[in-house]
Amino acid sequence: MPIAPSTTTSSRLLSLLSMLQARRDWPGGLLAERLGVSERTVRRDVDRLRELGYPVHAVKGPDGGYRLEAGSRLPPLLFDEEQAVALTVALRIAVGTGAGIEEAAARALTTVRQVLPSRLRQRVDALEISAAGPGGPQVDTGVLLTLSAAVRAGEELRFDYRSPGRPADAEPGPPRRVQPHHLVVRAGRWYVVGWDPDRDDWRTYRADRMTPRVPNGPRFAPREVPGGDVAAFLSARFKGSESADAWPCRGEVILDLPVAEVAPFAGDGVVEAHGATRTRLTSGSWSWAALAGALARFDTEIEVIAPPQLRTAFAELSRRATRAAG
């Protein structure tokens, strides 16, 4: 049984592992110089890492050296603080993806959280994520932690906000304020859902456009988001609805296409076979014009079943297309 390394040796092993992870090849002499030890000690430390399961390979050449390769089993991993925060955020999102990895992600999150320093654990515990999705603009980790801390503490946020279309380097307008209740991820974008005391209404802000100001404002009494479900509330707002999670404009058509060609592009619409080569589609949008335009993209004959407003929208769309063509 190998003898456990001393505290000094353990610290040096962590430094050596961190260096091997930072670049592909390391000459043995340079490692020794950086660590302040002899090359013989470096060889011993490399052997200890191999015993722990790290596949450190010797590199042949005039200087000699070492390379950390992929192995056949997973050894203990080393993360800096920024990586730990990023990993925690990713695991929290993965728990709610519906991709079949929720249980494994939850166990991994528990494992990572247990070994975090207390001050870092308090910061990442403040991340309350309600939904998830891929892609989207990046948000500074510090901003996310600040927003999450305000949500958890129940403190009013003061912030600058870059409106859509406004250049990133433009002078900010007057600061805004909101009582943040939820930090939510939807379709890869982070949103703050909160109560705006100036407008006396609920508002949604994109986190990547927010620059928090310090200090935070006063504490506030928590409110319940309309309907009690923040994900459903946000979905309804994106559909242009103030209450129910449903499109305000909804119509029914028959498309001259088989179901197999309609279903992949129907979004949240309801698709039914209407004979062997036709499809009945019930779909919605935030306006009748938008719904007509969305249905026209199927590039086939369309029979409008209901309602009359959809027929009117198609007629107006036809007039616009004629003017555009002429």
N, C-alpha and C positions, 0 to 999 in steps of 0.2 A: 504494500500500500504506500503510495507516495506521501511524503511529508507535506503538510499544508504550508504554503509559502507564508512568509512573515508579512506584517502590514505594509512595510516598505516595498517588499516584492509584489504584493497585491496591487499597490498603487502603480508600480512600474508596469505590471502586466496590463492594467487598464489603459495606461498611456500608450504602450506598444500596440495594443489592439486598435485603439483609436487612430493611430498613425497608419497602420496597415489598411484600415478602412478608407482612409482619406485619399490614397493614391495607389496606382496599380503595382509598381515595383519600388522597392526600397533597397539601396545598397546597404550591406551589413555595417560598414564603417559609418555611414551617415546616421543610421539608427542608433549606433553606440554613442555617437557624438551628441545627438539630440537628447538621449536619455541620461547621458553623463555616466556611462558604464563602459566596460570593456566589451569587445566583440564576443568574447567567450561567454560573458553574462547574457548577451543578446541571444546566443545560440541556446543557452539553458532556458531562457524565457520563452523562446519559440517552441522548445520541446514541451514546456508546461501548457502553452496554448493548444498544442496538438493533443495533449492528454485530455484537455477540456472539450475537444471535438472540433477545434478550428483547423481547417485544412490549409496550413501555411506551408507553401512549397518553396524549396530552395531554387534560386535562379542562377543559372550558370553564366559566367562571363568574367571579364577582367576584374571587376569589383566584387562579384558575388552579390548575393542579396536574397530578398524574400518577397513572396507574393501571396496574398490571401485569395484563395480560390473558392468556388462553390463546392460544397461537400455533399455527402450522401445522407447526412442527418443534420438536424437543426441544433447548433450550439447555443449557449447563452449569448444574448445580444446586448450591445452597448449603444445607448442613445444620449445625445446631449439634450438640454432642456427644450430647445425649439423642436427637435424631432419628437420628443415625448408629447408635447402639446399637439403637434400635427397628428401623431399616431392616435391620441385619445379622441380628437375630433373625428378622424376617419372611422374609428371603431364605433363611436356613438352614432354616426350616420349609417354605418353598415348594419347596426342592430335594427334599423327601421326600413331597410331597402326592400324587403320582400323577396330577396334573391336566394333564399334557402340557406343563408349563412348566419342567421340571427343568433342562434344559440352559441355557435363557435365565437362569433364576434363579442357576445356578452361575456363569455368566459375569458377571452383575451383581454377585454377591457378591465375586468376585475383583476387579472394578473398584473397588468401594467399599473393600475391605480395603487395596488398594494405596495409597490416599490418606489412610488414617487415621493420626493421630499414633501413634508407637510405643507410648506408654503406653495409649492407647485400643485399639490393635490387640491388645495382650496381654490386655486384659480381655475383648474379644469373642471372641478365639480360644479362651477357656476355655469358651465355650458349646458343649457337646457334646449335640446334640439327636438322639434316636433314633427319634422318630415324630412325627406331626403330626395335627391335627384342628382344626375351626373352633370358635369360641365359647369359653365357659368363663370363670371368674372371673379378674380381673386380678391379676397378681403384680407387686410392686414390682421395677423393673429392678435396683435395688441388691441386693435379695434374690437374684434370679436369678444375678447376677454373683458374689455371695458363695458361693452353692451350687456354681456351676460351678467356681470357683477351688478349692474344697475337693475336688471330684471330681478335678480335674486334679492337684492337689498330693498327693492321697492322705492327707488330714488328716481326723481325726475331727471331726464336727460336734457342737457343743453348741447346743441350741435350745429355745425354748419352743414348745409346740404347742397350738393351739386345737382341741379335739375337736369332732366334729359335734354341733350343737345347743347348744354353749356360746356365750354371748354374746361379741361381739368385745371388749367392755370388761370382761369378767370377769377376776379375778385369775388369772395363770398358775399352773399347778401346778409341781411340781419340774421342773427342766430335764431334757431327754432327751439322749441321745447316740446317734449312729449313724455307721458307717463308710460314707460315701456312695460308691457305685460308678457310678451313672448318674443323669443328669438327663433325664427323658423327658417328651414331650408325648403325651397320649392323649385324644382326644375334646375337645380344647380346654383340658385341665387339665394343669398341670405337676406331675410327681411326682419325688421322690427315691427311688431304689431302693438299699437298702444293707443292710449286715449289722449287726444289733443285738447288741453284745457282752453286754448284760445278759440278753437272752432267748435268746442263742445260736441265732439264726434270722434269715432274711431278712425285712425289713419294707419297706413302701411308705408314704410320707408325701406328702400334698398340699402343694405349695410355698406355696400361698396361705394356708395355716394355720401356716406356720413363721415364727418370728422368731429368726434366728441370734444366738447370743451370741459375744462375742469375749473372748479369742482362741480359735482352734480348738484342738482337742485334739491328741494325739500322732499321728505318722504311723503308717500301718498297711500290712500286706502285702496286695496286691490279691488278691481272690478271683474266681472265675468264677461268674457267675449260673447257677443250675440250668438245664441244657439248653443253655447257651452263647448264648442269644438273648434279650436283655432285652425286646424287644417281645413275643415269644412267652411269656416268663415273666410279664410284666404281664398279658397277655390271659388266661393261665391263672388267675392269682390273681383276676381279676375274674369268672371263671366259677366260682369256688369250688374250683378244683383246685390241689393242691399240686405237681403235676408236669406232666402232659401238658396241652397247650392244647386241652382238650376239656371240654364240659359234663359234670358228674358224673351228671346225669339226662338221658337221651335216649330219646325215644319216637317211634313211627310211627303216624300216623292218616290217615284218608281224610275229606276235607272235601267237603261237597255244594256246591262252588263251582268254576267253571272256573279254570284256571291263571292267566289274566290278572288275576283278582281276588285271588289269593293271593300271587303272586310279589312284588308291591311291598311286602308287609308281612311277609314270611317271615324277614327278617333273615339270619342265616347258616344257615338251614335249607335242606334239599334238597327241591326242588319237582319233581314229575313229574305229567304228565297221566294221569288214570285215567278214560279215556273222554272224551267231548266236554264233559261238564259237571261232572266231579268231579276232585279233585286229591289225590294222595298226598303227604303232607308229613312229612319226618323232621326233628325239631327238638329242641333241648335247653335246659336251664335249670339253675339251681343247686339246685333242689329239685323234687320231683314235684308239690307243690301249686302252685309258681310256674309249672311247665310247663302244668298243667291250666288255670290261670287265663289264661295267655298264649294258649292254643289256643281257649279259650272266647270270646275277643274277636272271633273271626271271625263270630260270630253266625249260625251255620248248624248243620245236623246234622253230628255228628262220630262216626265209627266208629273205635274204638281197635283197632289191629292188634297192637301190642306196646309195652311189656311189661305184665305184670299190675299192677305198681306204679302205672302211669298210670291204669288202670281204677279202682284203689282211691282214687287222688287225686281223680278225677272224682266218685266216690261221696261222698267227704267234702266236696268243694266243693258238691255238690248239697244235702247236709244243712245246711251252713252257710247256703246261699242260702235254704233253706226257713225256717230259724230267723230270718234277717234279714227275710224277707218277713212272718213271722207275729208 
